[in-house]
């Protein structure tokens, strides 16, 4: 079978190679891959900024955002041939720290977890893979073209869950949510907010292109000015850009008793002036909370699957700006300006 691989530690080593069929020892469920989503993490792995191969191997199969269809499954697995599934990206650490032992591997204490297509485990940019039933999540059949968005949606399922938990510390009846960034994660953050009945405002610098229309179709408000200039006082802020200047702004802009969630990953080395005294004063006097979140556990995959299942698939389809056959993988990594989400498509090959 064909697979898209890199040699960890070697910059720009991306290549398509023939690999053996997955060994039965890898899992009782055989899955054919339909599509693989690409994101900034994949580009960073290709650039050799991080990424490790499985033990005793010099290559790593790429891809962590995935959608597949079951080919074979045990009768008592809860899965059957034809089911749509998404593989969970992270696996618990070998030490089985208390968090991982509790199924909260997204909060691993040791940092020695493994991740498909990133750290120590082959990814999903291959024709077939094997895993156990608990390592994958079943999707509604209606998501056969858009279920590849599940993994990024899990980030928001976790973010909103934690917002709820923090808000429950006291009286918390949020009305207004602000989202910075209208990439895939920002759009999905807005989707979650709209489904919760909130007034949602999305901020992005891109005036042209599909983002504004996608936000408006949700029933949210699209802004090209800054959060500060808009005058919006948000009870919930979800930061999805990772841009230091935007992060600095959102740290100061929450309403009283607000919760701000940082989901964007920043490059190191960037410096922004920050008045720590003013920030501390605002957080303390206004009872505000700022927290960061990354990855997701099975509970978040299940919640995200519910959210996508009740979303207009036509709207979700518009987030996927390009579908590129696996054989033309190099084209998938070309910058085409208005891209939101690019997907490697194996089902139409």
N, C-alpha and C positions, 0 to 999 in steps of 0.2 A: 504494500500500500504506500501511497505518497504521504509525506509529512514535511512541514516547514520547520527547519531547524536552525539553530545557531550554535557556535562554539563559544561557550562562556569565556570571557576574558579577551576575546578577539573582536575588535570593533568591526561592524559591517560584515559579519560572516554568514549572513542569512542565505540559506540555500534550500532547494527542494530536493529531497532524497527519498529513495525507496527503502522502506523498513519492513521487517517481518510483521505478520499479523499479531495483534496483542495476545500474549500468553494467557491461557485459561487461569493460571495462578494469580493473575492480576485482579480478578473479580468474576463473580458469577453472572453479571449482566453485561451483555455485549451491545454496544451502542454505535450506530453510524452517525457521524457528525454531519449536520446540515449547514451550520454557519458558525463563524468565529468572529467576534467583534474585536476591533483594534482600538487601542487607547495610548495615552502618553507612557504608561508603564511599559508597553511593548517596545516603544521607540527607545526607552532608556535601557532595556535589556539588550536590544540590538546594538546600542552604542557602548555596550560593555560597562555601563555604570553600575550594574549589579546583575545578579542571575547566576545560578549554579546548576550544573548538570547532576543527574542521578548518580549514585555511587558507582564507581568503576566505569564511568562513561565520559567521553570527551565532547558530547553534544547534548543539546536540550531541545525537545520539541516545543515550539512556541505556542502561545495562545491560552488565555485564561477565561475570557468571556466566551460562552459556548451555548450551543443548542444542538440537541441530537434526537434520534429516534431509536427506540429499543428494537434490537433484532432478536435477542434471546434473553430470557429471564426465568429463574426458577418459579415454579407454580406458587410457592408460598411467599414470594417477595413483595407482593403488592404492585408489581409491574408486569406488563405483558407486551408482547411484540406489537409495535405500532405506537406505543405511548411516546409522547414528547417528554424529554427530560433535559435537565441542566445539571452538569456536574458541579459540586461544591468545590471552590478553589482551594481552600486551606485545609490542612490536616493538623491534628494536635501535635504538640511537641513530644519528643521521645521520652522526656522525663515525666510526662503526664502531671504537669503542675496543677495546682488546685483549680485554676480556671479551665484549663483544657479538660481535666477529668470531669468537670461539671458540664461539658459541652459548650463552654464559652471560649473556644480557641481564638476568637477574634480579640480576646483580652489576655492572651498568653503572657505569662510572667517571664519566661526564659528567652523568648525570641528565637527559639530553635525549631519552630514549626516548619513545615514544608508547604509549598504552594505549586499547584499545576502551572507549568509554563513560566515559573519565576524562580522558585527556590527548591531544587532537589527533586522535582517531580516533572515528568513530561506533561506538556500542555495538550490542548485539544485541536491544534491545527494539523490534523491527520484524518484519514478517512474513517478510522474506527478506533474505539478505546474500550477498555473493560474497567469495571468498578463494582463495588458492592451496593446494594439498594440504599443503604443509609448514606452513601456518598453522592447521592443525586436526588433531585426533586422533580416530581411529576408536574407537568403543566397542562392547562386547559388546551384542547385540540385547536381552538381558535387562534392560538399564538404561534402557529407553525411558521409564520414569516417574521415574527417580531420577538419571539421568546429569547432571542440572543441578548435582548436588553435586560434580562432578569438580573444578571450579576451587578451591573451598575445600579439597578433599582434596589438591590439589597443594601447598598451603602446608605440609601435614604431611609429604608425601612428601619435600619438600626439608629440612624440619626433621629428620626421622629420618635422612636421608642424611648430614647434617652431624654429627648426634650420633654416628653410626657412625664418621665420619672422625676426629672429635676423640677418640673413645674408643680408636681404633687407635694413639694416641700411645704407649700402654703396655698393660699387662694391664688388660682391661676386660670383665668378665662381668656385666652388669647383671641384676638380678633383680626390682627393684621400681621402678615408674614412678608418678609423681604428676602429675596434670593439674589445673590450677586453672582453673575455669570449665567449665560444661556447655552452652555454646551450640553451634552447628554445628561450629566449629573444635575446641572441647574434646572433643566427642563423637567426632569423626573422629580426633583425637589418641589417644583411648582405644582406638578401633578398631584403629589401627595397632599400638599396644602389645600388645593382646590377641592379634592375629594373629602377633606375634613371640614369644608364649609368656610374656610378662611378667606379674607380679602388678601390676595397675593399680588405682590409687586416684584417684577424681575428686572434686574439692571444689567445691561450689556452695552458695550461700545459699538457693536456692529449694527449700523442703521439700515444697511441693505442686506438682502438675503432672506432666508426663510425663518430665522429665529423669531422675529417680531410677530409674524403671522401665527407661528406655533403657539406662542404665549397668548395671543389674543383669542385663538380658537379654544384655548382652555377656559377662557373667561377671566384670565389674569390681566394685569396691566404691565405693559412693556415700557421701560425707561432707557434713554441713552444718556441722561444726565447722571450725576453722582447721587448716592443715597443722601448725602448731606444737602445738596442743592435741591433735591426733590421735596424736602421737608417732611418726608414720611417718618412717622414714629412707629417702629415695628415692635410688636411683642415677641416675635420670633425672627431671628436672622439666620439664614443658612448661607455660608460663604463657600463658593464652589470654584473660585478661580485660582487660589494659591498665590495670587499677586500680592507682594508685600504692601504696596500702597493701598490696595483695597482692604486688606486685613487690618491695617492701621485704622482705616476709617470705620470699619464695622465694630472694632473694639470700643469705639466711643459713641456709637449711634443708637444703641438699644433704648427702648422706653424703660420706665421704671418697672422693676420686677421681670425684666425680659431675659430670654435665653438665647445665646448666640452659639451656633455650632459651626466649627471649622472643618470642612471636608477636603478642601484643596491642599495639594502637596506642593510646597514651595521649594525652589532651588536655594541652596545655602549661599551665603556670601553677600546677599543683597542687604543694604542698610537703609532704614527709614527712620527719620527722627521721631521719637516717641516720648511724650511727657508722662513718665511713669507715675508721677505724683497725681496728675490730673486723671489718669486712667484708674489708679487705685481709689481716688476720691469718688469717681463716678460709680465704680463697681460696688463699693461699700455703701455709699449713701443711697443708691438706687436699688440695692438688693439684686444686682444683675449677675448672671453667670455666663462664663465663656468656657466652652470645652471643645476638644477635638475628638474625631472619631475616624476609624479606618477598619476596613474588612467587615465581615459579617459571619454569623453562625447560622445553623440550620433554621432556627426560629425566624430569622430575618428573611431567609430565602422563601419560606412558606408565606410570610406576610406579603413580601413583594409579589409573589405569584398571584395572590388574591387581588392586589391592587391592579396588576396588569390585566387580569382576567375581566375586570369590570371597566376597563378603559377602551375607548374607541380604537380598534386596531388600525384604522386609517390614519389616525393621528400619530400613533406609535410608528407606523411605517414611514412617515415623513421625517422622523428623527434619523432614519437610516438614509443618508444622502447618496451613498454609492455601494453597490454590490460588485465585488471583483472575484472572478474565478480563482481558485487556488493556484492554477498554473500561471496566472498573471500577477502573482503576489507582489512583484516589484511596483506595479501600478498602484496598488493599494496604499503604498507609503508615500506616493507623490502628493505634494501639497497643492490642493486645488481650490484654495481660498474659502469657499462657502461650505466646505464639508462640516457636518456635525458628527455623524458616526459612519465610519467606513467598515464594511463587513466582508470577510472572505466567505464566498458562497460556494458550498460544496454540493448543494442539492440540485442545482440546475446545470451541473457540469455534464 
